[in-house]
Each structure stands twice: as structure tokens, then as C-alpha cells.
Amino acid sequence: MNTRIELNKATLENNILILEATEMQTSLQDVEAKGQMLVDSDHLAFIYILESGDEFVYASLPESIWPNLKEALDKEIKIELKLNNEQIELVNLIDELSYLLENIKDNANYGEEMENKVVEIFALA
């Protein structure tokens, strides 16, 4: 069964954006960052894909932390996931996010609400 982690806390530490889930019992042991992202238009979130054995772990990046993602994007800083004092770099997140933002802008396939929020928060012209 696949796991979904809701990342709802973002902190900038030593020029690294740390994303955390509150009250999560999952371990990052044997978890690999895949460097790929999806869009969850229904929940206004980006999804970063991780893998653990033969299972996927979906790290949800909801609208509430998009301003932090924009700052990381603008500053081109590293982004890491932290769970229970374990951390893993979310490799390729900036590149994937940049690609998705350009794809979502002026694209009705993602839904009007998703497109509007992305354009508003990431200040896309």
C-alpha cells in the first residue's frame, strides 16, 4: 500500500528549506527520492514521489507551503524532507516544480482554481 505524507510545516535553516509533517509515524529509512513530481488539482497540492522498496511514498506539498516553495525556487536553495529527526533531500524538486508551474500557467487541464492559485502565489505573468 502506498503512503501519503502531508507536509504542512516549512522552515528555512542554514539556507535549506526543511519540510515536515506533524504527527507522522513513517520512517525515512530505506526511502529514496525519485526526483519526480505530480499535481493533485483536487487538493491544491504538488506531490513529490519517493520510493521505499516496492512501494511509493507521496509527499504532498499543499497550498499552505507554496509561499515557502516560491522562496526556495527564487533563491535556488536545497529542499529537504524531515520526519522524526531523519532527513532526505528532495532531489530535482526545483527543476520539477519549475516545469510544472510553466505547464499549469494558461492550462485549463489542471482546473481553474489550481491554475489561479499557482499564478497568484508563484507570481507568474
N, C-alpha and C positions, 0 to 999 in steps of 0.2 A: 504494500500500500504506500502511495506517495504521501509525503508530509508537506504541509504548508506552514511557513513561518511568517508571522505578521510583524514586520519591522516597524515599530511605532516610536522609536526613540533615536534621535540623531545628535551626536556630539562631535565637535571639532577638537581633536587632541593632537598636538605636535604635527600640524599640517596633514592630518589624516582624518577623514570623515568616518566615524565609528557608528554603525547602525546596529541597534539592539532590539530584541523582542523582550517584552516584560513577561515574566512568568512562563518561561518556555523550558520544558524538560528535555528537549532534544540535545544530543551531544554533537560536536563537530568532528569527533574522532572518525577517521576514515571518510570524511566528506571532501569532495573535490569541487572546486569552482569550475563551471563549464564555459564561462565567458560568453554566454548567450542569454538573451532576454526575450520575453514575450510581453504582450499588452493584455491587460484584463480591463476592458472598457466597462463592463458591468459594475466593477467595484472601484473604478477610477484608480488603477494601480498598474505599475510596471512589475513584472515578475522576473527575477533573476534565477537562473537554473543552476542547481548544484546536484551532485550525484553521490550516492552512498551505496556502494555495491551495485545491485541491480534495481535500485530504487531512486527516483528523482526526489529532490527536496526543492520546493518552490519558495523562494524568499520574496514575499510581497512588499513592494515599495509603494505605500499608499500616498494619496494626495497630500496628506498632512506633513510628509517629509520632503515633498518636492522642492520647497524653497532651499532646503539644505543640499539637495542634489544639484540644483542650479548653481549654488555657490561652489560646489566641488567641480562642476563642469566648467565654470568660468575660470577657476583657479587651476584646473587640471591637476587636482590632488588625488591621492590614492583613497580608495574606499574599502573599508573592511567590515565584516560581519562579526559581531561579538555575541557569544552565548555562553553563559555560565563560566566566565573567565577564560574561554577559549576564543581565539580569533583566527579568521581566514580572510585573505584578500579576495575581493570580488573582482577578479581579473577581467579586463576588457569592458568593464561596466561603462566607463565614459564613452568609449567608441560606440558601443551598442546603444546607449542612451541617445547619443547624438544622431545616429542613424534613425532610430525610432521617432525622435522629435521631428526630423525633416520629413519623415514618411507620414506622420499624423497631421502635420500642418496642411490645411486645404484638402483633407482627405475625409470624405463623409463615411467611409467604410468603418471608421473607429467610433462613430456616433458623435452627434453634435456636442453633447456635454463633455466627452473626453477631449475632443478637439479644442473646444473653447477653453477648458481648464489648462491644457498644455500650452496653448498660445498665451494665455494670461500669465501663468506662473513662470514660464520659461522665456517670456517676453520675445516671442517670435514675431517677426514682421513679415 
